[in-house]
Structure formats: structure tokens, C-alpha cells
Amino acid sequence: MLPLLRYLDSGGIALGGVCFAAWYAYIDFLSIGSQVGDSLLPATAVRTELFGGLLVFDSFTAFLRLVLAGFLVLYVVLTKLSGIPDREDGADFYSLVLGSSLGMCLMVSANNLLIVFMAVEMASVPSYALAGMLKGRPASSEAALKYAIYGAGAAGVMLYGISLISGVLGTLVLPDVSFEMSRVLAAGGTSGSTMVLCLGGLMLSVGLAFKLSAVPFHFWCPDVFEGAAAEVGAFLSVASKAAAIALLVRVAFAFSTPASDDAVGMSANAVAITDARHFVVYVIGLFAAVTCTFGNLAAYGQTNMKRLLAYSTIAHAGYLMMAVAAAVAMVAISPQGARDAVSAVAFYLATYLFMNLGAFGIVALLRNRLKSEEISSYAGLIHVSPGIVIAMAVVLVSLIGLPPLAGFVAKFLVFSSLVDAITSGAESPLMLSLLVIGGFNTVISLFYYLRVLKVMTFDPVPEDRVSEPFPFVSISGAMITGLVLPVVIFGVFWSGLYAAAHLAGVIAS
């Protein structure tokens, strides 16, 4: 019996497992969607705590788990077509991917600060090994080492921040944090508790910023993406980003949502939680503005396609955090606006799955043909492989946020959430600044995305190119088409996906 195991394909087994998980994630989402419907039910109406309150299952969890499971199905197929991992490393590779994905699912449903730390580490540690999977490549080993060192430092800082918060508040449970914090802040303004909570919150944000590759905790991202395989970069940029944003939403709401008895009136506790929410919104907003701007500006000088996509990933983390800041700002002023902002985040993550996985998938398949991941090696591809160039144009233009593609709708919803925050009077100066910064960054991102298309279409074909044209009428071409078509479809017929994302926004109502 044991010798037969050598002939089993680990990729096929992994694909079967993730398809099974995706099906049940879909069933769970339909089940919780039937409970919510289109009504503005409070989040507690569809909220189930598990394992003594360590985890929570609600519509937000159901939607993000479905996104992660759907991503894994497409991801495993892509890795089988691109040839990484090989048969020898397949079992190790898929075990690490699935183990990390399990940690990301825990991040999405974390309901306790202890689970926050454990989930982040469970998602991160396998990723360190994935970054070094390319044997015999010093750049891959260097990427894994840098990733592990930065990750260990961020984890230590985050754990110390959690210990400070729990020590002052006397609780680790996220739903209890806001009540305890408002009580402590209202009664202990001169006892030093406020400073300890601020310090603990900033330390906790270090761990979240590391997972989001937010500036200034982004140092690992470009080097890891360049040294690791493009397939690993796709996993880190999509799945890890989705889980980190979901965790940021949960933690931010826990630290800024008014307790039920403080939601009305201006009691001392209500004033205290308002001050805390103001602090959270400005921290997230500052991270968002700096991250978005730096990511787009740093992408200009890149010559390696994976590094360019790494800085693109950093920039898109900034856009997502803008919507999170808007949601937190409106949570006590306009619950409907907060729900729409969280829905914008969920919609953005769902479309970002296809855009970024499509971009990294094209890079991986072209690497096999061109033996290079430099942008200059794509010169003149329009003459020999027009199909792959058109596919790349679709995903890059969508990443810019131009109509009529899904990226435009996603970015429009994010900016709409900022406008809603401005009109409702929720931190209007900050929201207006983020809106201007977001629009400005959308314009400047045009140049480095279109530069790639310029190389593909207008630059002459290198004389030393010996690779064969990419056959778009093939299984690999069908895979790329399957990733690109949703980018077009959701840019025109987006109401169905938004309705599903709107269910996820119940967490803010």
C-alpha cells in the first residue's frame, strides 16, 4: 500500500480538498445569506461564537472564507500548469499552502486577541518556507531569511502590545475590548492607562501592518516577491492580503465600536470611546495615505516584473485601508455608511483575487517561455503572443482602476465610502485628504502599469530571443482566460457580486 502513495499526485489531492472546502464555504455563505437577506439586521443577529468565544462565525467570515477557498482552487490549478512545485516538492509545497491558508481562515474569524496572534503566526510561518522553495537559488534563500527575520520581529512587537492591552483592560475578548477600554479611559485619564493603551495599540498595529506590507513595515515585500517564485508571490499578495485586511477590520471595530449602553448620549464612557475611535481612524488613515503613495512612487523605477507587482500590492493595501478608516469613522454616526464601506472592502478583495492572480499567473507562464521575469524581456510580445498581451492589458488596466473593468468598480466603491464619511461628518478633514490622495495615486499609477504594456507592444523584439510563442489556445491559455474574464464581467455586471459583498458588511451594522 505504501509504495502506491508515491504515484499519487499531491496537487490533485490538494485540489480535491480545496474544492471540497470551497463547496462547503459556498453552502455556509448561502445559509447565512438567507438569514440576513437585504434587511439591516444587527451583526449579533447572525453571529455565532465558537470554541468558547475564541472564534466567531458571521456573514463577514463566511464571505472571506469563500473568497479564500475560491482563490485556492484557482491557485492549485495555476501551480499545476506552471510547473512549480515539481513532483518531488509537491507534497511539501501544498502542505505549507494549506497550513498557511488555515491560519488565514482563523485570522478572518478571530474573536480573541490570543487567536489574533496565533492565527497571524500560523499564516506567516509556512509562508517563510514557501518563499525559499526554489532550491539552488540564493535569491530565494535570501528572501526566506529576510521574511523570517522581519516576521519574527513584528510578531514579538505585536505580542508585547497584546500583553499591554490585556493587562490594562483585563480581557482578551474582542467584543469586550471597547466596553472595558471606554471604562478605563473614562476613569483613568491621569493614571498612565491611556498611554499604555496607545502604546499597546500601536504595537498591535505593527503586526497587522507587517501582514499588509504597509509602510514602513513593507521592507520584506519587494525582496521576497523577487526572490520567491511568482506563484508564491501570488499567494502572498492575494490570500495573505485578504486575511490581513479582514483581521484589521475586526480589530479596528473592536477598539472603536461603542458599547450598547454608551451608543446614545454623551456619557463619560461614550466620550472616551469616541476619542479612541478618533485615534484608530487617524492611525489607519495615516498608514493608508503613506502606503498608497509610497507603493505607487516606488514602482516607477522597477525593472523586474515581480518587484513591480510587489509595490503594486503595497499600493492596493493603502486603498483598502482607506475604506477601513472610513468604516471605522462612520460606525457610530452612520451604521449604513459603515456597512457600505465594509462591503466596498469585501468587493475589492473579491475582484483583486482575479486581477492579481491573473497578473502573477501570466508572469509565471511567461517565465517558463522566456526564462526571464525582467520587464525588458517582454519586448515585442504583441507580435508573437497577442493573446497573452491582451490578457495582461486587461488585468493591468483593471489594477489602475479604469472602466469598464472590475478594478474601476472596486476603487469607485472605496472612494464612495470616503465621500459618505465626508457627508456624514465623520472625520471629514481626514477623509477628504484620503480621497484626494487616492485620486492622485490612481493617476500616477497609470504610468508604471502602462509602461509594461508599452514594452509589450511598441518595443522591438530582441534579436536573441529564442523562445517559442505562447500558445493561447491551450490549457494554460484557458486558465488565463478564466482569470481575466471575471475582471471584465464584474466590471459590467457587478451587482450580483456587490450583493454578496453587502452581506459581509453586516459586521458594521
C-alpha positions as CSV (number, residue, x, y, z in Angstrom):
1,M,0.0,0.0,0.0
2,L,2.7,2.5,0.9
3,P,4.6,2.2,-2.4
4,L,1.4,3.2,-4.1
5,L,1.5,6.6,-2.3
6,R,4.5,7.6,-4.5
7,Y,2.2,7.6,-7.5
8,L,-0.4,9.9,-6.0
9,D,-0.3,13.4,-7.3
10,S,-0.1,15.8,-4.4
11,G,-1.6,18.6,-6.5
12,G,-4.6,16.6,-7.4
13,I,-5.2,15.7,-3.7
14,A,-4.8,19.3,-2.7
15,L,-7.2,20.4,-5.5
16,G,-9.8,17.8,-4.3
17,G,-9.5,19.1,-0.8
18,V,-9.8,22.8,-1.6
19,C,-12.8,22.1,-3.9
20,F,-14.5,20.3,-1.1
21,A,-13.7,23.3,1.2
22,A,-14.9,25.8,-1.4
23,W,-18.2,23.9,-1.8
24,Y,-18.9,23.9,1.9
25,A,-17.8,27.6,2.2
26,Y,-20.4,28.3,-0.5
27,I,-23.1,26.4,1.4
28,D,-22.3,28.2,4.6
29,F,-22.5,31.6,2.8
30,L,-25.8,30.8,1.3
31,S,-27.1,29.7,4.7
32,I,-26.1,32.8,6.5
33,G,-27.2,34.9,3.5
34,S,-30.7,33.5,3.8
35,Q,-30.7,34.7,7.4
36,V,-29.5,38.2,6.6
37,G,-31.3,38.9,3.3
38,D,-31.4,42.6,2.4
39,S,-32.5,43.8,5.8
40,L,-30.3,45.8,8.1
41,L,-30.2,43.2,10.9
42,P,-27.7,43.9,13.6
43,A,-24.5,41.9,13.4
44,T,-25.4,40.0,16.6
45,A,-28.4,38.5,14.8
46,V,-26.2,36.4,12.5
47,R,-23.2,35.9,14.8
48,T,-22.2,32.6,16.3
49,E,-19.3,32.3,18.7
50,L,-17.3,29.1,18.6
51,F,-14.8,27.4,21.0
52,G,-15.8,29.4,24.0
53,G,-15.8,32.7,22.1
54,L,-12.3,32.3,20.6
55,L,-13.7,32.3,17.1
56,V,-16.8,33.9,15.6
57,F,-18.8,32.9,12.5
58,D,-20.8,35.6,10.8
59,S,-21.5,36.8,7.3
60,F,-18.1,38.6,7.1
61,T,-16.4,35.3,8.0
62,A,-18.5,33.3,5.5
63,F,-17.7,35.7,2.6
64,L,-14.0,35.9,3.2
65,R,-13.7,32.1,3.7
66,L,-15.5,31.7,0.3
67,V,-13.0,34.1,-1.3
68,L,-10.0,32.3,0.2
69,A,-11.4,28.9,-0.8
70,G,-12.1,30.0,-4.3
71,F,-8.7,31.5,-4.6
72,L,-7.1,28.2,-3.5
73,V,-9.0,26.3,-6.2
74,L,-7.7,28.6,-8.9
75,Y,-4.2,28.7,-7.3
76,V,-3.7,25.0,-7.2
77,V,-4.7,24.7,-10.9
78,L,-2.3,27.5,-11.8
79,T,0.6,25.8,-9.9
80,K,0.0,22.6,-11.7
81,L,0.1,24.3,-15.1
82,S,3.1,26.5,-14.3
83,G,5.2,23.5,-13.0
84,I,6.0,24.9,-9.6
85,P,6.3,22.9,-7.4
86,D,7.8,19.9,-9.1
87,R,6.6,16.4,-8.2
88,E,9.4,15.9,-5.6
89,D,8.4,19.1,-3.6
90,G,4.7,19.0,-4.3
91,A,3.6,17.4,-1.0
92,D,5.7,19.9,1.0
93,F,4.5,22.9,-1.1
94,Y,0.8,22.1,-0.8
95,S,1.0,21.2,2.8
96,L,2.6,24.6,3.5
97,V,0.0,26.4,1.4
98,L,-3.0,24.7,3.0
99,G,-1.5,25.2,6.5
100,S,-1.0,28.9,5.9
101,S,-4.5,29.1,4.5
102,L,-5.9,27.6,7.6
103,G,-4.2,30.3,9.6
104,M,-5.7,32.9,7.3
105,C,-9.2,31.4,7.9
106,L,-8.6,31.8,11.6
107,M,-7.5,35.4,11.1
108,V,-10.8,36.1,9.3
109,S,-12.8,34.7,12.3
110,A,-10.6,35.7,15.2
111,N,-12.6,36.9,18.2
112,N,-9.9,36.9,20.8
113,L,-6.5,38.7,20.9
114,L,-4.8,35.4,21.7
115,I,-6.2,33.9,18.5
116,V,-5.2,37.0,16.6
117,F,-1.6,36.3,17.4
118,M,-1.8,32.6,16.9
119,A,-3.6,33.0,13.6
120,V,-1.1,35.5,12.3
121,E,1.8,33.2,13.2
122,M,0.1,30.2,11.7
123,A,-0.4,32.0,8.4
124,S,3.1,33.5,8.5
125,V,5.5,30.7,9.4
126,P,4.6,28.4,6.4
127,S,5.0,31.5,4.2
128,Y,8.6,31.8,5.3
129,A,9.3,28.3,4.0
130,L,7.3,28.9,0.8
131,A,9.5,31.9,0.0
132,G,12.6,29.7,0.0
133,M,11.1,26.8,-2.1
134,L,13.3,27.4,-5.2
135,K,16.2,25.1,-4.5
136,G,19.7,26.2,-5.6
137,R,18.7,29.9,-5.9
138,P,20.5,32.2,-3.5
139,A,17.9,34.9,-4.0
140,S,15.2,32.5,-2.9
141,S,17.0,31.6,0.3
142,E,17.8,35.3,1.0
143,A,14.1,36.1,0.5
144,A,13.0,33.4,3.0
145,L,15.6,34.6,5.6
146,K,14.6,38.2,5.3
147,Y,10.9,37.3,5.5
148,A,11.5,35.2,8.6
149,I,13.6,37.8,10.4
150,Y,11.2,40.6,9.8
151,G,8.3,38.4,10.7
152,A,9.8,37.3,14.0
153,G,10.5,40.9,14.9
154,A,6.9,42.0,14.0
155,A,5.5,39.1,15.9
156,G,7.4,39.9,19.1
157,V,6.3,43.5,19.0
158,M,2.7,42.6,18.4
159,L,2.7,40.0,21.2
160,Y,4.0,42.6,23.6
161,G,1.3,45.0,22.5
162,I,-1.3,42.4,23.1
163,S,0.1,41.8,26.6
164,L,-0.1,45.6,27.4
165,I,-3.7,45.8,26.2
166,S,-4.9,42.7,28.0
167,G,-3.0,43.8,31.2
168,V,-4.8,47.2,31.3
169,L,-8.2,46.0,30.1
170,G,-8.3,42.7,31.9
171,T,-9.8,40.9,28.8
172,L,-8.6,39.3,25.6
173,V,-12.1,39.0,24.0
174,L,-12.6,41.5,21.1
175,P,-16.3,42.3,21.8
176,D,-15.4,43.2,25.3
177,V,-12.5,45.4,24.4
178,S,-14.5,48.6,23.6
179,F,-16.5,48.5,26.8
180,E,-13.5,47.9,29.0
181,M,-11.5,50.5,27.2
182,S,-14.2,53.1,27.5
183,R,-14.5,52.4,31.2
184,V,-10.7,52.6,31.8
185,L,-10.2,55.7,29.7
186,A,-13.1,57.5,31.3
187,A,-11.9,56.7,34.8
188,G,-8.1,56.7,34.5
189,G,-7.0,59.7,32.4
190,T,-4.2,60.5,34.7
191,S,-3.1,57.1,35.8
192,G,-1.0,56.3,32.7
193,S,-3.5,53.8,31.3
194,T,-4.2,55.9,28.3
195,M,-0.5,56.0,27.3
196,V,-0.2,52.2,27.8
197,L,-3.2,51.5,25.7
198,C,-2.0,53.8,22.9
199,L,1.4,52.1,23.0
200,G,-0.2,48.7,23.0
201,G,-2.4,49.6,20.1
202,L,0.5,50.9,18.1
203,M,2.5,47.7,18.8
204,L,-0.5,45.6,17.8
205,S,-0.7,47.6,14.6
206,V,2.9,46.7,13.8
207,G,1.9,43.0,13.3
208,L,-1.1,43.9,11.2
209,A,1.0,46.3,9.1
210,F,3.6,43.6,8.5
211,K,1.0,41.2,7.1
212,L,-0.4,44.0,5.0
213,S,3.1,45.1,3.8
214,A,2.1,48.6,4.9
215,V,4.7,51.3,5.0
216,P,7.1,51.4,7.0
217,F,6.8,47.7,7.6
218,H,7.0,46.8,3.9
219,F,10.7,46.2,3.6
220,W,10.3,42.4,3.2
221,C,7.8,42.6,0.4
222,P,9.8,43.6,-2.8
223,D,12.8,41.4,-1.9
224,V,10.6,38.4,-1.0
225,F,8.5,38.7,-4.2
226,E,11.6,39.0,-6.4
227,G,13.4,36.1,-4.7
228,A,10.5,33.7,-4.4
229,A,8.6,32.0,-7.3
230,A,5.9,34.1,-8.9
231,E,3.4,31.5,-7.7
232,V,4.4,32.2,-4.1
233,G,4.1,35.9,-4.8
234,A,0.5,35.4,-6.0
235,F,-0.3,33.5,-2.8
236,L,1.2,36.2,-0.5
237,S,-0.4,39.1,-2.5
238,V,-3.9,37.8,-2.6
239,A,-4.7,35.4,0.2
240,S,-2.4,37.0,2.8
241,K,-3.7,40.4,1.9
242,A,-7.4,39.4,2.2
243,A,-6.9,37.8,5.6
244,A,-4.9,40.7,6.9
245,I,-7.5,43.2,5.8
246,A,-10.3,41.1,7.4
247,L,-8.3,41.0,10.6
248,L,-7.7,44.7,10.5
249,V,-11.5,45.3,10.2
250,R,-12.2,43.1,13.2
251,V,-9.6,44.6,15.4
252,A,-10.4,48.2,14.4
253,F,-14.1,47.7,15.1
254,A,-13.3,46.1,18.4
255,F,-11.3,49.1,19.6
256,S,-13.8,51.8,18.3
257,T,-17.3,50.4,18.5
258,P,-19.4,52.0,21.2
259,A,-20.8,49.6,23.8
260,S,-24.6,49.2,23.7
261,D,-25.2,51.3,26.8
262,D,-22.9,54.1,25.5
263,A,-24.2,54.3,22.0
264,V,-26.7,57.1,22.9
265,G,-25.8,60.2,24.8
266,M,-22.5,61.8,25.8
267,S,-21.6,59.9,29.0
268,A,-18.0,59.8,30.1
269,N,-17.7,56.3,28.6
270,A,-19.2,57.4,25.3
271,V,-16.7,60.4,25.1
272,A,-13.8,58.0,25.9
273,I,-14.7,55.6,23.1
274,T,-15.1,58.5,20.7
275,D,-11.6,59.6,21.5
276,A,-10.4,56.0,21.0
277,R,-12.1,55.8,17.6
278,H,-10.6,59.1,16.6
279,F,-7.1,57.6,17.4
280,V,-7.8,54.4,15.5
281,V,-9.1,56.2,12.4
282,Y,-6.1,58.5,12.2
283,V,-3.6,55.7,12.7
284,I,-5.3,53.7,9.9
285,G,-5.7,56.7,7.7
286,L,-2.0,57.7,8.1
287,F,-0.9,54.2,7.2
288,A,-3.2,54.2,4.2
289,A,-2.0,57.5,2.8
290,V,1.7,56.8,3.2
291,T,1.4,53.2,2.0
292,C,-0.6,54.0,-1.1
293,T,1.7,56.9,-2.1
294,F,5.0,55.1,-1.5
295,G,3.9,51.9,-3.3
296,N,3.0,53.8,-6.4
297,L,6.0,56.0,-6.5
298,A,8.5,53.2,-5.7
299,A,7.0,51.1,-8.6
300,Y,8.3,53.6,-11.1
301,G,12.0,52.5,-11.2
302,Q,11.4,48.8,-11.1
303,T,12.8,46.6,-13.9
304,N,11.7,43.3,-12.6
305,M,8.0,42.4,-13.1
306,K,7.7,40.7,-9.7
307,R,9.1,43.7,-7.8
308,L,6.7,46.0,-9.7
309,L,3.8,43.8,-8.7
310,A,5.1,43.8,-5.1
311,Y,5.0,47.6,-5.0
312,S,1.6,47.5,-6.7
313,T,0.4,45.2,-3.8
314,I,1.6,47.7,-1.3
315,A,-0.3,50.5,-3.0
316,H,-3.5,48.5,-3.1
317,A,-3.2,47.8,0.6
318,G,-3.3,51.5,1.0
319,Y,-6.6,51.8,-1.0
320,L,-8.1,49.0,1.1
321,M,-7.1,50.7,4.4
322,M,-8.8,53.9,3.2
323,A,-12.1,52.1,3.2
324,V,-11.4,50.6,6.6
325,A,-10.7,54.0,8.0
326,A,-14.0,55.3,6.5
327,A,-15.9,52.4,8.0
328,V,-14.5,52.9,11.5
329,A,-15.1,56.6,11.3
330,M,-18.8,56.1,10.5
331,V,-19.6,53.2,12.8
332,A,-21.3,55.3,15.5
333,I,-22.5,58.1,13.2
334,S,-23.8,56.3,10.1
335,P,-24.1,52.5,10.5
336,Q,-25.4,52.2,6.9
337,G,-22.4,54.1,5.7
338,A,-20.1,51.9,7.7
339,R,-21.7,48.8,6.3
340,D,-21.3,50.1,2.7
341,A,-17.6,50.8,3.5
342,V,-17.0,47.2,4.7
343,S,-18.9,46.0,1.6
344,A,-16.5,48.0,-0.5
345,V,-13.6,46.3,1.1
346,A,-15.2,42.8,0.6
347,F,-15.9,43.6,-3.1
348,Y,-12.4,45.0,-3.6
349,L,-10.9,41.8,-2.2
350,A,-13.1,39.5,-4.4
351,T,-12.1,41.4,-7.6
352,Y,-8.5,41.8,-6.5
353,L,-8.3,38.0,-6.4
354,F,-8.8,37.7,-10.2
355,M,-6.7,40.8,-11.1
356,N,-3.6,39.9,-9.1
357,L,-3.7,36.2,-9.6
358,G,-4.1,36.8,-13.3
359,A,-1.1,39.1,-13.3
360,F,1.2,36.7,-11.4
361,G,-0.1,33.8,-13.4
362,I,0.9,35.5,-16.7
363,V,4.3,36.3,-15.2
364,A,4.8,32.6,-14.2
365,L,3.7,31.2,-17.6
366,L,5.9,33.7,-19.5
367,R,8.8,32.9,-17.2
368,N,8.6,29.3,-18.4
369,R,8.7,30.5,-22.0
370,L,11.1,33.5,-21.8
371,K,13.3,32.2,-18.9
372,S,13.2,35.7,-17.5
373,E,11.0,37.9,-15.3
374,E,12.5,41.2,-16.4
375,I,10.1,43.7,-18.0
376,S,12.6,44.2,-20.8
377,S,12.2,40.5,-21.8
378,Y,8.5,41.2,-22.7
379,A,9.5,43.4,-25.6
380,G,7.5,42.9,-28.7
381,L,5.3,40.1,-27.3
382,I,2.4,41.5,-29.2
383,H,3.9,40.2,-32.5
384,V,4.3,36.6,-31.3
385,S,1.8,36.2,-28.5
386,P,-1.0,38.7,-28.9
387,G,-3.4,36.8,-26.6
388,I,-1.2,36.9,-23.5
389,V,-0.6,40.6,-24.1
390,I,-4.3,41.3,-24.3
391,A,-4.8,39.4,-21.1
392,M,-2.0,41.3,-19.3
393,A,-3.5,44.6,-20.6
394,V,-6.9,43.7,-19.1
395,V,-5.5,42.9,-15.6
396,L,-3.1,45.9,-15.5
397,V,-5.8,48.4,-16.7
398,S,-8.1,46.9,-14.0
399,L,-5.4,47.4,-11.4
400,I,-5.2,51.0,-12.4
401,G,-8.9,51.3,-11.8
402,L,-10.2,52.3,-15.3
403,P,-13.6,51.5,-16.7
404,P,-15.2,49.3,-17.7
405,L,-13.3,46.7,-15.7
406,A,-13.8,45.3,-12.2
407,G,-11.0,47.4,-10.7
408,F,-12.8,50.6,-11.6
409,V,-16.0,49.4,-9.7
410,A,-13.9,48.3,-6.7
411,K,-12.0,51.6,-6.5
412,F,-15.2,53.6,-7.1
413,L,-16.8,51.9,-4.1
414,V,-13.8,52.7,-1.9
415,F,-13.9,56.3,-2.9
416,S,-17.7,56.4,-2.4
417,S,-17.2,55.3,1.2
418,L,-14.8,58.2,1.7
419,V,-17.4,60.6,0.3
420,D,-20.1,59.1,2.6
421,A,-17.8,59.7,5.5
422,I,-17.3,63.3,4.5
423,T,-21.0,64.0,4.0
424,S,-21.9,62.3,7.3
425,G,-19.3,64.5,9.1
426,A,-17.2,61.6,10.3
427,E,-13.6,62.8,10.4
428,S,-14.3,64.9,7.3
429,P,-10.8,66.6,7.0
430,L,-9.0,63.2,7.1
431,M,-11.5,61.6,4.7
432,L,-11.2,64.5,2.3
433,S,-7.4,64.2,2.4
434,L,-7.6,60.4,1.8
435,L,-10.0,61.0,-1.2
436,V,-7.6,63.4,-2.8
437,I,-4.6,61.2,-2.1
438,G,-6.4,58.2,-3.5
439,G,-7.4,60.0,-6.7
440,F,-3.9,61.4,-7.2
441,N,-2.3,57.9,-6.7
442,T,-4.7,56.4,-9.2
443,V,-3.4,58.9,-11.8
444,I,0.2,58.4,-11.1
445,S,-0.2,54.6,-11.2
446,L,-1.1,54.9,-14.9
447,F,2.5,55.4,-15.9
448,Y,4.2,52.3,-14.5
449,Y,1.4,49.9,-15.4
450,L,1.2,51.3,-19.0
451,R,5.0,51.2,-19.2
452,V,4.7,47.4,-19.1
453,L,2.2,47.4,-21.9
454,K,4.3,49.9,-23.9
455,V,7.2,47.4,-23.7
456,M,5.0,44.5,-24.8
457,T,3.5,46.4,-27.8
458,F,5.9,49.1,-29.0
459,D,9.4,47.9,-28.2
460,P,11.1,45.8,-30.9
461,V,11.6,42.1,-30.4
462,P,15.0,41.2,-29.0
463,E,17.2,39.6,-31.6
464,D,18.5,37.0,-29.1
465,R,15.0,35.7,-28.2
466,V,14.8,32.0,-28.9
467,S,11.6,31.1,-27.0
468,E,8.5,29.8,-28.8
469,P,5.3,31.9,-28.9
470,F,2.9,31.4,-26.0
471,P,0.0,29.2,-27.4
472,F,-3.1,30.9,-26.0
473,V,-5.2,28.1,-27.4
474,S,-4.1,25.7,-24.7
475,I,-4.9,24.6,-21.2
476,S,-2.6,27.4,-19.8
477,G,-4.4,29.9,-22.1
478,A,-7.8,28.7,-20.9
479,M,-6.6,29.2,-17.3
480,I,-5.5,32.8,-18.0
481,T,-8.8,33.4,-19.8
482,G,-10.7,32.0,-16.8
483,L,-8.9,34.6,-14.6
484,V,-9.3,37.5,-17.0
485,L,-13.0,37.1,-17.9
486,P,-14.3,37.8,-14.4
487,V,-12.3,41.0,-14.4
488,V,-14.3,42.1,-17.5
489,I,-17.6,40.6,-16.4
490,F,-17.6,42.1,-12.9
491,G,-16.8,45.5,-14.4
492,V,-20.1,45.5,-16.2
493,F,-22.3,43.1,-14.3
494,W,-21.2,43.8,-10.8
495,S,-24.4,44.0,-8.9
496,G,-24.5,40.3,-8.0
497,L,-21.1,40.3,-6.5
498,Y,-21.8,43.5,-4.7
499,A,-24.9,42.0,-3.2
500,A,-22.8,39.2,-1.8
501,A,-20.2,41.6,-0.5
502,H,-23.0,43.7,1.0
503,L,-23.9,40.7,3.2
504,A,-20.4,40.8,4.6
505,G,-20.9,44.4,5.6
506,V,-23.4,43.4,8.3
507,I,-20.4,43.3,10.7
508,A,-20.6,47.1,10.8
509,S,-24.3,47.4,11.3
